[in-house]
Amino acid sequence: MTRHSYVTGPWSGGQGKVHVPARNITSPTGTIIRGRFPSVAARRMVGFEQLLERDTLYLCDFAPQVADIREQPFKLQYAMGNKVRHYTPDYALILKDGSILIVEVKPARSLAKPDIYEKLLYIRDAMQRQGHQFIVLSGDTIRAPHRLNNLKQLHRYLRPPFSAEDMLVKQQLSDRFGTSTQVAMRLLSQRLRSTAPILRLLAHGQVSCDLDQPITADTRITLTKQEADYVFVDSL
C-alpha cells in the first residue's frame, strides 16, 4: 500500500451524522448523471455528480481504513497566476485513525490535459499549506478491469454487518481447508451448499482472492484477510 502522511488541517471533519455539503449537488442535466449512493462506510446516502464519482464510492466502501465519507466537504480559495480561484473537493474520507484524506475524481483524459493538470497541482499546494492530504483518483484507477465489477457484485453482501454466524462459517472453512491453501470457490460453495456465505466473507475482507480477475466458480479463495489499498493510489 502506498503510504501517506495525513495531517488534520483547519477543517477537521468533526460533524454530526447529518452532513451538509458546501455546494449543492444540482439536478441531472443533459448526459450528466447525478444521484445518491447507499454508502456502507458513511451509513447514509452519499451524493455524486458523475458516474465516475459513484464508482469511486464503491472503492471507498470496501477500504477498511475508511470510517466516513463527506461529499463536497468545504470550499477552498487558492491563487493561480494573478487570480484567486475557488474549488470544492469531490470527497473527504475520514479514516479510522481520525485523519482526513481529500479526494478529487478525474477521468484519465482530463488529467492528460496540461491546463487541468496544472490547476490540480496548484490546488494540491494550497491543500498542503492548510494541512490537508490531497490525492487525485483517475478513471483508470477507479475502473481497473474486472475489479470494479467484482466490487459492485459484492456490495450487497457488504451491507449487513459481519456477524458471529459469518465468523463461525469462516472458522469451519479454516478448520477444513487451512488458512494458507487456495481453494476453488466451487468447492467452498459445495461445502456450504451456497455461494452467498463465501461472497459475504469476500465482501467483508475476511477471505481473499484476486479481485482483478472475474469472480467465478473457479476463483481461488485464500482463507485469510484481504487489505484493500486501491483507494489510496494518487494519480497526480
For each residue, the residues with C-beta under 8 A, 3 or more apart:
1: 227 229 232
2: 229 232 233 234
3:
4: 101 133 135 232 234
5: 133
6: 95 97 99 100 101 133
7: 99 131 132 133
8: 12 13 98 99 100 131
9: 12 100 127 130 131 132
10: 130 131
11: 73 74 92 100 130 132
12: 8 9 100
13: 8 68 70 73 92 94 100
14:
15: 18 19 20 70
16:
17: 43 44
18: 15
19: 15 42 44 70 71
20: 15
21: 24 25 47 70 71 72 73
22: 72 73 74 75 88
23: 72 75 88
24: 21 72
25: 21 34 47 48 49 71 72
26: 29 34 49
27: 34
28: 32 33 34 35
29: 26 32
30:
31:
32: 28 29 49 50
33: 28 50 51 54
34: 25 26 27 28 47 48 49 50
35: 28 47 48 54
36: 45 46 47 48
37: 45 46 47 48 54 57
38: 45 159
39: 42 43 44 45 46 57 60 61 69
40: 43 61 155 158 159
41: 60 61 63 66 67 68 69
42: 19 39 46 68 69 70
43: 17 39 40 68
44: 17 19 39
45: 36 37 38 39
46: 36 37 39 42 57 69 71
47: 21 25 34 35 36 37 71 72
48: 25 34 35 36 37 51 53 54 56 57 71
49: 25 26 32 34 53 90
50: 32 33 34 53 54 105
51: 33 48 54 55
52: 55 56 105 107 139 142 143
53: 48 49 50 56 57 90 91 105
54: 33 35 37 48 50 51 57 58
55: 51 52 58 59 142 143 148
56: 48 52 53 59 60 90 91 103 105 137 142
57: 37 39 46 48 53 54 60 61 69
58: 54 55 61 62 148 151 152 155
59: 55 56 62 63 137 142 148 151 228 230 231
60: 39 41 56 57 63 66 69 91 93 231
61: 39 40 41 57 58 66 151 155 158
62: 58 59 151 154 155 158 203 205 228
63: 41 59 60 66 93 228 229 230 231 232
64: 96 205 227 228
65: 95 96 97 231 232
66: 41 60 61 63 69 93 94 95 96 231
67: 41 94 95 96
68: 13 41 42 43 93 94
69: 39 41 42 46 57 60 66 91 92 93 94
70: 13 15 19 21 42 73 91 92 94
71: 19 21 25 46 47 48 90 91
72: 21 22 23 24 25 47 88 89 90
73: 11 13 21 22 70 88 89 91 92 102
74: 11 22 88 89 92
75: 22 23 86 87 88
76: 86 87 88 89 123 126 127 130
77: 84 85 86 87 126
78: 84 85 87 122 123 125 126
79: 83 84 85 122 126
80: 83 85 119 122
81:
82:
83: 79 80
84: 77 78 79
85: 77 78 79 80
86: 75 76 77
87: 75 76 77 78 123 126
88: 22 23 72 73 74 75 76
89: 72 73 74 76 92 102 103 104 134
90: 49 53 56 71 72 103 104 105
91: 53 56 60 69 70 71 73 102 103 105
92: 11 13 69 70 73 74 89 100 101 102 103
93: 60 63 66 68 69 100 101 102 103 231
94: 13 66 67 68 69 70 98 99 100
95: 6 65 66 67 98 99 100 101
96: 64 65 66 67
97: 6 65
98: 8 94 95
99: 6 7 8 94 95 133
100: 6 8 9 11 12 13 92 93 94 95 132 133
101: 4 6 92 93 95 133 134 135 232
102: 73 89 91 92 93 127 132 133 134 135
103: 56 89 90 91 92 93 134 135 136 137
104: 89 90 120 123 134 135 136 137
105: 50 52 53 56 90 91 136 137 142
106: 110 111 116 120 136 137 138 139 235
107: 52 110 111 138 139
108: 111 112 138 139 140 235
109: 112 113 139
110: 106 107 113 116
111: 106 107 108 116 117 120 136 138 235 236
112: 108 109 117
113: 109 110 116 117
114: 117 118
115: 118 119
116: 106 110 111 113 119 120
117: 111 112 113 114 120 121 236
118: 114 115 121 122
119: 80 115 116 122 123
120: 104 106 111 116 117 123 124 136 236
121: 117 118 124 125 236
122: 78 79 80 118 119 125 126
123: 76 78 87 104 119 120 126 127 134
124: 120 121 127 128 134 136 236
125: 78 121 122 128 129
126: 76 77 78 79 87 122 123 129 130
127: 9 76 102 123 124 130 132 133 134
128: 124 125 131 132 133 134
129: 125 126
130: 9 10 11 76 126 127
131: 7 8 9 10 128
132: 7 9 11 100 102 127 128
133: 4 5 6 7 99 100 101 102 127 128
134: 89 101 102 103 104 123 124 127 128
135: 4 101 102 103 104 232 233 234 235 236
136: 103 104 105 106 111 120 124 234 235 236
137: 56 59 103 104 105 106 141 142 231 233 234 235
138: 106 107 108 111 141 142 235
139: 52 106 107 108 109 142 143
140: 108 143 144 235
141: 137 138 144 230 233 235
142: 52 55 56 59 105 137 138 139 148
143: 52 55 139 140 148
144: 140 141 147 148 212 230
145: 212
146: 149 150 211 212 213 214
147: 144 150 151 211 212 230
148: 55 58 59 142 143 144 151 152
149: 146 152 153 214
150: 146 147 153 154 211 214 215
151: 58 59 61 62 147 148 154 155 211
152: 58 148 149 155
153: 149 150 199 215
154: 62 150 151 157 158 199 202 203 215
155: 40 58 61 62 151 152 158 159 203
156: 159
157: 154 160 196 199 200 202 203 204
158: 40 61 62 154 155 203 204
159: 38 40 155 156
160: 157 163 200
161:
162: 166 167 200 204 206
163: 160 166 167
164: 167 168
165: 168 169
166: 162 163 169 170 197 200 201 204 206
167: 162 163 164 170 171 206
168: 164 165 171 172
169: 165 166 172 173 192 197 201
170: 166 167 173 174 201 206 207 223
171: 167 168 174 175
172: 168 169 175 176
173: 169 170 176 177 183 188 191 192 207 223
174: 170 171 177 178 179 223
175: 171 172
176: 172 173 191
177: 173 174 181 183 188 223
178: 174 181 223
179: 174 222 223 224
180: 222 224
181: 177 178 222 223
182: 220 221 222
183: 173 177 187 188 220 221 222 223
184: 187 188 217 218 219 220 221
185: 188 189 195 198 209 215 216 217 218 219 220 221
186: 189 190 217 218
187: 183 184 190 191
188: 173 177 183 184 185 191 192 198 221
189: 185 186 192 193 194 195 198 217
190: 186 187 193
191: 173 176 187 188
192: 169 173 188 189 197 198
193: 189 190
194: 189 197
195: 185 189 198 199
196: 157 199 200
197: 166 169 192 194 200 201
198: 185 188 189 192 195 201 202 207 221
199: 153 154 157 195 196 202 203 215
200: 157 160 162 166 196 197 203 204
201: 166 169 170 197 198 204 206 207
202: 154 157 198 199 205 206 207 208 209 215 221 226
203: 62 154 155 157 158 199 200
204: 157 158 162 166 200 201
205: 62 64 202 208 225 226 227 228
206: 162 166 167 170 201 202 225 226
207: 170 173 198 201 202 221 222 223 224 225 226
208: 202 205 221 222 224 225 226
209: 185 202 213 215 219 220 221 222 226
210: 213 219 220
211: 146 147 150 151 215 226
212: 144 145 146 147
213: 146 209 210 219
214: 146 149 150 219
215: 150 153 154 185 199 202 209 211 219
216: 185 219
217: 184 185 186 189
218: 184 185 186
219: 184 185 209 210 213 214 215 216
220: 182 183 184 185 209 210
221: 182 183 184 185 188 198 202 207 208 209
222: 179 180 181 182 183 207 208 209
223: 170 173 174 177 178 179 181 183 207
224: 179 180 207 208
225: 205 206 207 208
226: 202 205 206 207 208 209 211
227: 1 64 205
228: 59 62 63 64 205 231
229: 1 2 63 232 233
230: 59 63 141 144 147 233
231: 59 60 63 65 66 93 137 228
232: 1 2 4 63 65 101 135 229
233: 2 135 137 141 229 230
234: 2 4 135 136 137
235: 106 108 111 135 136 137 138 140 141
236: 111 117 120 121 124 135 136
